[in-house]
Amino acid sequence: MPRQARLDTPGTLHHVIIRGIEKRPIVDDGKDKKEFVLRMGTLSTEEKTTIYAWTLLTNHAHILLRSGPRGLSKFMRRFLTGYAIYYNHRHKRHGHLFQNRYKSIICEEDAYFQELLRYIHLNPVRAHIVPTMAKLDTYPWCGHAVILGRRKHDWQDRGYVLRWFGNDEKEATKNYHRYVQEGIPLGSRPELVGGGLIRSLGGWSTVISMRRHGDRDVSDERILGNGAFVEQIIKEADDLVKRQLPENSQKKLVVTIIQEICHERGGEHKRA
């Protein structure tokens, strides 16, 4: 399947997932972990990218962030390229470190912000890296301890997170901790990483084809939200693509869409 277009408007809330190639490690020891976190924090400040939650595991990482004025791609390209160069040099290896591109899911904030905070920060518990909630409260490779005030990273927006749980800092911290703990029995939550309605669309042509067929249940694996939110994001992206694509590219896209629709209906598209 061809790569899908990035949905990359500055100021958008994203759940970013980074995986090692062939499920291999992206960090080998404490020094690698410190480098990974240091680069993430330094570049988030430089790119004005706001980070709310994150977890670094052996072969993958999760980040909940709001893209800066130059968009998500610029931040991620600088972050992952720089870290891969460091890692390869230190471990005397060559080739790709990360699996394809990172995965980014645009998130409907009101519906999913708290859920994603909890999901991301509980990853070390679900992976059996951290045995108890008490250990997670001081775990250094996860943003949970920062929200609790047990560790400090100036680049992580602790204040914004706590405001979701109350106006008083002490009470909000307590509410946040209780909320995270209540999420342990919920398990892996695959619905939070596979797209809002768990159906993968094959790019813009498929989205348009669905509309032509009157399918109202709009969904996209790059977006986590209800149908109306997904529809809004797709429309904004459609408008952006139309402005950015040269006329010839737009014509090719239209031809592709027509071919797909004809194929679905058992017909054949012929060039004029």
C-alpha positions as CSV (number, residue, x, y, z in Angstrom):
1,M,0.0,0.0,0.0
2,P,1.4,3.5,-0.9
3,R,2.2,5.8,2.0
4,Q,-0.6,8.0,3.2
5,A,-0.2,11.8,3.3
6,R,0.7,13.3,6.7
7,L,-2.0,15.3,8.4
8,D,0.4,17.9,9.8
9,T,-1.3,21.2,10.7
10,P,0.7,23.2,13.4
11,G,-1.0,23.2,16.7
12,T,-2.6,19.7,16.2
13,L,-2.6,17.1,19.0
14,H,-0.8,13.9,17.9
15,H,-0.2,10.5,19.4
16,V,3.2,9.5,17.9
17,I,4.5,6.0,18.0
18,I,8.1,5.2,17.1
19,R,9.2,1.6,16.6
20,G,12.6,-0.1,16.0
21,I,13.1,-1.8,12.7
22,E,12.1,-5.5,12.8
23,K,11.2,-4.9,16.5
24,R,14.8,-4.4,17.4
25,P,15.9,-2.2,20.3
26,I,16.2,1.6,19.9
27,V,17.9,1.9,23.3
28,D,20.4,-0.5,24.7
29,D,21.2,1.0,28.1
30,G,20.8,4.0,30.4
31,K,23.1,6.2,28.3
32,D,21.0,5.6,25.2
33,K,17.8,6.4,27.2
34,K,19.3,9.6,28.5
35,E,20.3,10.7,25.0
36,F,16.9,9.9,23.5
37,V,15.0,11.9,26.2
38,L,17.5,14.7,26.1
39,R,17.2,15.1,22.3
40,M,13.4,14.9,22.5
41,G,13.2,17.6,25.2
42,T,15.8,19.9,23.6
43,L,14.2,19.8,20.2
44,S,10.7,20.2,21.5
45,T,11.8,23.5,23.0
46,E,13.6,24.6,19.8
47,E,10.7,23.6,17.6
48,K,8.0,24.9,20.0
49,T,6.5,21.4,20.1
50,T,4.6,20.8,23.4
51,I,4.9,17.4,25.0
52,Y,2.3,16.2,27.5
53,A,3.1,12.5,27.9
54,W,5.8,10.1,26.8
55,T,7.1,6.6,27.4
56,L,10.4,5.1,26.2
57,L,10.5,1.3,26.1
58,T,13.3,-1.0,24.7
59,N,12.1,-1.2,21.1
60,H,9.5,1.6,20.8
61,A,8.3,4.9,22.3
62,H,5.0,6.8,22.6
63,I,4.7,10.6,22.7
64,L,1.6,12.8,23.1
65,L,2.4,16.2,21.7
66,R,1.1,19.3,20.1
67,S,2.9,20.2,16.9
68,G,4.7,23.6,16.7
69,P,4.6,26.3,14.1
70,R,6.7,24.3,11.7
71,G,4.5,21.2,12.0
72,L,5.2,17.7,13.3
73,S,7.4,16.5,10.4
74,K,10.2,19.0,11.0
75,F,10.4,18.1,14.7
76,M,10.3,14.3,14.1
77,R,12.8,14.4,11.3
78,R,15.4,16.3,13.4
79,F,14.7,14.2,16.4
80,L,14.9,10.7,14.8
81,T,17.6,11.4,12.3
82,G,19.9,12.9,15.0
83,Y,19.3,10.1,17.4
84,A,19.8,7.4,14.8
85,I,23.2,9.0,13.8
86,Y,24.2,9.0,17.5
87,Y,23.0,5.4,18.1
88,N,24.7,4.0,15.0
89,H,28.0,5.7,15.8
90,R,28.0,4.6,19.4
91,H,27.1,1.0,18.6
92,K,29.1,0.8,15.4
93,R,26.2,-0.2,13.3
94,H,24.8,0.9,9.9
95,G,21.4,1.2,8.3
96,H,18.0,2.1,9.5
97,L,17.2,2.2,13.2
98,F,13.5,2.9,13.0
99,Q,10.7,1.0,11.3
100,N,9.5,2.9,8.3
101,R,8.1,6.2,9.3
102,Y,6.9,7.0,12.7
103,K,3.1,6.6,13.1
104,S,1.2,9.7,14.0
105,I,-2.5,9.8,14.9
106,I,-4.4,13.1,15.1
107,C,-6.5,13.1,18.3
108,E,-9.8,14.7,19.2
109,E,-8.7,16.5,22.4
110,D,-11.9,16.7,24.4
111,A,-12.7,13.0,23.9
112,Y,-9.2,11.4,24.1
113,F,-6.6,13.6,25.9
114,Q,-7.0,12.0,29.3
115,E,-7.4,8.5,27.9
116,L,-4.1,8.9,26.0
117,L,-2.3,10.3,29.0
118,R,-3.2,7.2,30.9
119,Y,-2.6,4.8,28.1
120,I,0.9,6.2,27.3
121,H,2.0,6.4,30.9
122,L,0.9,2.9,31.8
123,N,3.0,1.3,29.0
124,P,5.8,0.3,31.4
125,V,3.3,-1.4,33.6
126,R,1.6,-3.3,30.8
127,A,5.1,-4.3,29.4
128,H,6.0,-5.7,32.9
129,I,9.0,-3.4,33.0
130,V,7.6,-1.6,36.1
131,P,6.0,-4.0,38.6
132,T,3.8,-1.6,40.6
133,M,2.1,1.8,40.5
134,A,4.4,2.9,43.3
135,K,7.5,2.1,41.1
136,L,5.9,3.9,38.1
137,D,5.5,7.0,40.3
138,T,9.3,7.5,40.2
139,Y,10.2,5.7,36.9
140,P,12.6,7.9,34.9
141,W,11.8,6.8,31.4
142,C,8.2,7.9,31.4
143,G,6.4,11.3,31.8
144,H,4.2,10.1,34.6
145,A,6.7,11.0,37.4
146,V,6.9,14.5,35.9
147,I,3.2,15.0,36.2
148,L,3.3,14.0,39.8
149,G,6.2,16.4,40.5
150,R,8.6,13.5,41.4
151,R,10.9,14.3,38.5
152,K,11.4,17.5,36.5
153,H,11.6,18.2,32.8
154,D,11.0,21.8,32.0
155,W,10.0,21.0,28.4
156,Q,7.1,18.7,29.5
157,D,3.9,20.7,30.0
158,R,2.8,19.5,33.5
159,G,0.6,22.5,34.2
160,Y,-1.7,21.9,31.2
161,V,-2.1,18.2,32.1
162,L,-3.0,18.9,35.7
163,R,-5.7,21.5,34.7
164,W,-7.6,18.6,33.2
165,F,-7.9,17.2,36.7
166,G,-8.7,20.2,38.8
167,N,-7.8,23.8,39.6
168,D,-5.8,23.2,42.7
169,E,-2.4,21.6,42.0
170,K,-2.4,19.3,44.9
171,E,-5.9,18.0,44.3
172,A,-5.4,17.8,40.5
173,T,-2.2,15.7,41.1
174,K,-4.2,13.3,43.4
175,N,-7.0,13.1,40.8
176,Y,-4.6,12.4,38.0
177,H,-2.8,9.6,40.0
178,R,-6.1,8.0,40.8
179,Y,-7.2,8.2,37.2
180,V,-4.0,6.5,35.9
181,Q,-4.3,3.8,38.5
182,E,-7.9,3.0,37.5
183,G,-6.7,2.3,34.0
184,I,-4.5,-0.7,34.9
185,P,-7.3,-3.3,34.6
186,L,-8.3,-1.9,31.2
187,G,-5.4,-3.7,29.5
188,S,-3.8,-2.8,26.1
189,R,-6.6,-0.5,24.7
190,P,-6.0,-1.3,21.0
191,E,-8.7,1.2,20.0
192,L,-6.3,4.0,21.0
193,V,-3.6,3.2,18.5
194,G,-5.5,1.9,15.5
195,G,-7.5,4.9,14.5
196,G,-10.8,6.2,15.9
197,L,-13.2,3.7,14.3
198,I,-10.7,0.9,13.6
199,R,-10.9,0.9,9.9
200,S,-8.0,1.7,7.6
201,L,-8.7,3.7,4.5
202,G,-6.4,3.5,1.5
203,G,-5.6,7.2,1.2
204,W,-7.5,10.2,-0.2
205,S,-8.9,8.3,-3.2
206,T,-10.6,5.8,-1.0
207,V,-12.0,8.6,1.2
208,I,-13.5,10.3,-1.8
209,S,-14.8,6.9,-3.2
210,M,-16.5,6.3,0.1
211,R,-18.2,9.7,-0.1
212,R,-19.3,8.9,-3.7
213,H,-20.9,5.8,-2.4
214,G,-22.7,7.6,0.4
215,D,-20.8,6.0,3.2
216,R,-21.4,8.3,6.2
217,D,-19.3,6.3,8.7
218,V,-16.1,8.2,7.9
219,S,-12.9,6.9,9.5
220,D,-9.2,7.0,9.0
221,E,-6.4,5.2,10.7
222,R,-4.5,8.5,11.1
223,I,-7.3,10.1,13.1
224,L,-8.7,9.3,16.6
225,G,-12.1,10.8,17.0
226,N,-15.7,10.6,16.2
227,G,-17.1,10.8,12.7
228,A,-17.6,14.5,12.7
229,F,-14.1,15.2,13.9
230,V,-12.6,12.8,11.3
231,E,-14.7,14.5,8.5
232,Q,-13.5,17.9,9.5
233,I,-9.8,16.9,9.5
234,I,-10.1,15.2,6.2
235,K,-11.8,18.2,4.7
236,E,-9.1,20.5,5.9
237,A,-6.4,18.2,4.5
238,D,-8.3,17.9,1.2
239,D,-8.3,21.6,0.8
240,L,-4.6,21.8,1.6
241,V,-3.8,19.1,-0.9
242,K,-5.8,20.9,-3.6
243,R,-3.8,24.1,-2.9
244,Q,-0.4,22.3,-2.9
245,L,-0.8,19.9,-5.8
246,P,0.1,21.1,-9.3
247,E,-2.7,21.0,-11.9
248,N,-1.2,17.9,-13.5
249,S,-1.0,16.0,-10.2
250,Q,-4.6,16.9,-9.5
251,K,-5.6,15.4,-12.9
252,K,-3.7,12.2,-12.1
253,L,-5.4,12.0,-8.8
254,V,-8.8,12.4,-10.4
255,V,-8.0,9.7,-12.9
256,T,-6.9,7.3,-10.1
257,I,-10.1,7.9,-8.3
258,I,-12.2,7.2,-11.4
259,Q,-10.3,4.0,-12.1
260,E,-10.9,2.8,-8.6
261,I,-14.6,3.6,-8.7
262,C,-15.0,1.9,-12.1
263,H,-13.1,-1.2,-10.8
264,E,-15.4,-1.4,-7.8
265,R,-18.5,-1.3,-10.1
266,G,-17.1,-3.9,-12.5
267,G,-16.5,-1.4,-15.2
268,E,-13.4,-0.1,-17.0
269,H,-12.1,3.4,-17.4
270,K,-10.9,4.3,-20.8
271,R,-8.8,7.3,-21.7
272,A,-10.4,9.8,-24.0
